[in-house]
């Protein structure tokens, strides 16, 4: 990935680890993720409050042990209500820029894709790491104009996902590479076979 070599690995469903020079951040460790990925992470970024992206009890325990968590307001509120210490939590919103495990992260977007008109639309942010890796959570949030995304972490299976919209999103972002995420519903787990 250019001069800024990043290692990106998947850890179940929408959970990814992004690291450089032995320092790592984790995005969206949810209930279908391999949560051992948190063992040596320096910070966790959460896109939104759905349990497939937020393993609440595990993150409360990790935040209590000192692992910083960055997330939209509703996620921070849920973590605090479940007992996570406020000093381990930080609310992020579109337009924020942060240092996470030595990596520059831009926070983009505001809302989850509509699942159904009768259901509430939660807050959802996307994370753009080093202007190279884009994790949109459950959204079609585009990168800023002129950003040459190297790797798009593209949701593959979800109640809100429509194939044509997903294809249009990939075209609009124009990444060099696409790695599918958000795929538990298409696995043995999603079929109730494990």
VOTORDO-941447 format. One record per residue (C-alpha): residue number from 1; residue in three letters; x, y, z. Coordinates in steps of 0.05 Angstrom, whole numbers. Layout:
BEGIN
(node NUM; "ALA"; (X; Y; Z)) ...
END
This chain:
BEGIN
(node 1; "UNK"; (0; 0; 0)) (node 2; "UNK"; (49; 52; -23)) (node 3; "UNK"; (103; 78; 23)) (node 4; "UNK"; (59; 70; 84)) (node 5; "UNK"; (60; -6; 90)) (node 6; "UNK"; (-2; -28; 128)) (node 7; "UNK"; (-22; -99; 146)) (node 8; "UNK"; (-97; -111; 144)) (node 9; "UNK"; (-128; -176; 169)) (node 10; "UNK"; (-199; -200; 178)) (node 11; "UNK"; (-224; -229; 244)) (node 12; "UNK"; (-295; -249; 230)) (node 13; "UNK"; (-354; -213; 199)) (node 14; "UNK"; (-338; -138; 198)) (node 15; "UNK"; (-278; -139; 246)) (node 16; "UNK"; (-210; -120; 218)) (node 17; "UNK"; (-142; -106; 247)) (node 18; "UNK"; (-98; -53; 215)) (node 19; "UNK"; (-26; -49; 237)) (node 20; "UNK"; (40; -17; 220)) (node 21; "UNK"; (107; -26; 254)) (node 22; "UNK"; (79; -71; 308)) (node 23; "UNK"; (24; -23; 329)) (node 24; "UNK"; (-49; -43; 316)) (node 25; "UNK"; (-119; -16; 317)) (node 26; "UNK"; (-182; -58; 311)) (node 27; "UNK"; (-247; -37; 277)) (node 28; "UNK"; (-315; -67; 294)) (node 29; "UNK"; (-302; -125; 341)) (node 30; "UNK"; (-373; -154; 344)) (node 31; "UNK"; (-405; -216; 372)) (node 32; "UNK"; (-386; -257; 311)) (node 33; "UNK"; (-313; -236; 313)) (node 34; "UNK"; (-251; -271; 340)) (node 35; "UNK"; (-242; -226; 400)) (node 36; "UNK"; (-171; -249; 413)) (node 37; "UNK"; (-154; -196; 361)) (node 38; "UNK"; (-162; -146; 418)) (node 39; "UNK"; (-105; -177; 459)) (node 40; "UNK"; (-50; -131; 436)) (node 41; "UNK"; (-91; -75; 402)) (node 42; "UNK"; (-76; -4; 422)) (node 43; "UNK"; (-145; 24; 406)) (node 44; "UNK"; (-213; 1; 382)) (node 45; "UNK"; (-256; 39; 332)) (node 46; "UNK"; (-330; 22; 328)) (node 47; "UNK"; (-374; 45; 270)) (node 48; "UNK"; (-442; 36; 302)) (node 49; "UNK"; (-482; 3; 357)) (node 50; "UNK"; (-507; -62; 325)) (node 51; "UNK"; (-480; -124; 361)) (node 52; "UNK"; (-448; -152; 298)) (node 53; "UNK"; (-401; -92; 303)) (node 54; "UNK"; (-400; -82; 378)) (node 55; "UNK"; (-388; -140; 427)) (node 56; "UNK"; (-412; -98; 485)) (node 57; "UNK"; (-391; -141; 544)) (node 58; "UNK"; (-323; -156; 515)) (node 59; "UNK"; (-309; -82; 501)) (node 60; "UNK"; (-332; -61; 570)) (node 61; "UNK"; (-282; -110; 600)) (node 62; "UNK"; (-226; -87; 553)) (node 63; "UNK"; (-242; -13; 565)) (node 64; "UNK"; (-242; -26; 640)) (node 65; "UNK"; (-172; -56; 632)) (node 66; "UNK"; (-150; 8; 596)) (node 67; "UNK"; (-162; -5; 522)) (node 68; "UNK"; (-185; 60; 490)) (node 69; "UNK"; (-249; 57; 449)) (node 70; "UNK"; (-269; 110; 397)) (node 71; "UNK"; (-340; 109; 371)) (node 72; "UNK"; (-403; 150; 355)) (node 73; "UNK"; (-443; 178; 413)) (node 74; "UNK"; (-495; 122; 418)) (node 75; "UNK"; (-439; 70; 423)) (node 76; "UNK"; (-403; 110; 477)) (node 77; "UNK"; (-468; 118; 515)) (node 78; "UNK"; (-482; 43; 511)) (node 79; "UNK"; (-412; 26; 536)) (node 80; "UNK"; (-417; 75; 594)) (node 81; "UNK"; (-486; 49; 612)) (node 82; "UNK"; (-457; -22; 613)) (node 83; "UNK"; (-401; 0; 661)) (node 84; "UNK"; (-342; 21; 617)) (node 85; "UNK"; (-301; 77; 648)) (node 86; "UNK"; (-312; 144; 614)) (node 87; "UNK"; (-237; 159; 612)) (node 88; "UNK"; (-227; 100; 563)) (node 89; "UNK"; (-281; 125; 516)) (node 90; "UNK"; (-282; 181; 465)) (node 91; "UNK"; (-340; 203; 421)) (node 92; "UNK"; (-322; 214; 348)) (node 93; "UNK"; (-363; 245; 292)) (node 94; "UNK"; (-356; 261; 219)) (node 95; "UNK"; (-299; 310; 207)) (node 96; "UNK"; (-257; 286; 265)) (node 97; "UNK"; (-186; 266; 254)) (node 98; "UNK"; (-148; 223; 304)) (node 99; "UNK"; (-84; 186; 317)) (node 100; "UNK"; (-100; 113; 330)) (node 101; "UNK"; (-40; 67; 343)) (node 102; "UNK"; (4; 116; 306)) (node 103; "UNK"; (-42; 116; 245)) (node 104; "UNK"; (-79; 177; 219)) (node 105; "UNK"; (-154; 163; 218)) (node 106; "UNK"; (-207; 208; 188)) (node 107; "UNK"; (-279; 199; 212)) (node 108; "UNK"; (-331; 204; 157)) (node 109; "UNK"; (-406; 198; 150)) (node 110; "UNK"; (-463; 200; 198)) (node 111; "UNK"; (-516; 147; 185)) (node 112; "UNK"; (-527; 73; 174)) (node 113; "UNK"; (-559; 52; 108)) (node 114; "UNK"; (-635; 48; 116)) (node 115; "UNK"; (-655; -25; 130)) (node 116; "UNK"; (-730; -12; 126)) (node 117; "UNK"; (-771; 52; 130)) (node 118; "UNK"; (-804; 28; 195)) (node 119; "UNK"; (-737; 17; 231)) (node 120; "UNK"; (-695; 72; 263)) (node 121; "UNK"; (-632; 92; 227)) (node 122; "UNK"; (-574; 91; 276)) (node 123; "UNK"; (-512; 134; 275)) (node 124; "UNK"; (-455; 102; 234)) (node 125; "UNK"; (-387; 130; 219)) (node 126; "UNK"; (-335; 106; 169)) (node 127; "UNK"; (-261; 105; 183)) (node 128; "UNK"; (-209; 124; 131)) (node 129; "UNK"; (-140; 100; 155)) (node 130; "UNK"; (-80; 136; 127)) (node 131; "UNK"; (-124; 156; 67)) (node 132; "UNK"; (-112; 85; 42)) (node 133; "UNK"; (-161; 38; 77)) (node 134; "UNK"; (-235; 53; 82)) (node 135; "UNK"; (-281; 15; 130)) (node 136; "UNK"; (-351; 42; 119)) (node 137; "UNK"; (-387; 2; 173)) (node 138; "UNK"; (-459; -6; 149)) (node 139; "UNK"; (-458; 53; 101)) (node 140; "UNK"; (-440; 76; 32)) (node 141; "UNK"; (-401; 135; 58)) (node 142; "UNK"; (-353; 160; 4)) (node 143; "UNK"; (-283; 184; 17)) (node 144; "UNK"; (-266; 258; 9)) (node 145; "UNK"; (-260; 279; -64)) (node 146; "UNK"; (-191; 265; -92)) (node 147; "UNK"; (-175; 210; -42)) (node 148; "UNK"; (-142; 150; -75)) (node 149; "UNK"; (-168; 93; -32)) (node 150; "UNK"; (-123; 32; -38)) (node 151; "UNK"; (-167; -18; -1)) (node 152; "UNK"; (-242; -15; 8)) (node 153; "UNK"; (-271; -62; 61)) (node 154; "UNK"; (-337; -75; 26)) (node 155; "UNK"; (-397; -104; 62)) (node 156; "UNK"; (-420; -167; 26)) (node 157; "UNK"; (-483; -192; 60)) (node 158; "UNK"; (-533; -153; 103)) (node 159; "UNK"; (-608; -140; 109)) (node 160; "UNK"; (-595; -70; 83)) (node 161; "UNK"; (-549; -88; 26)) (node 162; "UNK"; (-574; -84; -45)) (node 163; "UNK"; (-525; -112; -97)) (node 164; "UNK"; (-533; -55; -147)) (node 165; "UNK"; (-521; -2; -93)) (node 166; "UNK"; (-460; -40; -68)) (node 167; "UNK"; (-431; -44; -139)) (node 168; "UNK"; (-445; 30; -149)) (node 169; "UNK"; (-409; 45; -84)) (node 170; "UNK"; (-347; 6; -105)) (node 171; "UNK"; (-346; 43; -171)) (node 172; "UNK"; (-355; 111; -136)) (node 173; "UNK"; (-298; 98; -87)) (node 174; "UNK"; (-253; 69; -142)) (node 175; "UNK"; (-206; 30; -97)) (node 176; "UNK"; (-146; -8; -123)) (node 177; "UNK"; (-170; -69; -83)) (node 178; "UNK"; (-234; -92; -50)) (node 179; "UNK"; (-237; -141; 8)) (node 180; "UNK"; (-306; -167; 28)) (node 181; "UNK"; (-329; -160; 100)) (node 182; "UNK"; (-396; -165; 135)) (node 183; "UNK"; (-407; -236; 111)) (node 184; "UNK"; (-428; -276; 172)) (node 185; "UNK"; (-499; -283; 146)) (node 186; "UNK"; (-471; -319; 85)) (node 187; "UNK"; (-431; -369; 126)) (node 188; "UNK"; (-448; -432; 166)) (node 189; "UNK"; (-461; -386; 225)) (node 190; "UNK"; (-513; -347; 186)) (node 191; "UNK"; (-547; -411; 165)) (node 192; "UNK"; (-549; -435; 237)) (node 193; "UNK"; (-501; -492; 223)) (node 194; "UNK"; (-451; -478; 278)) 
END
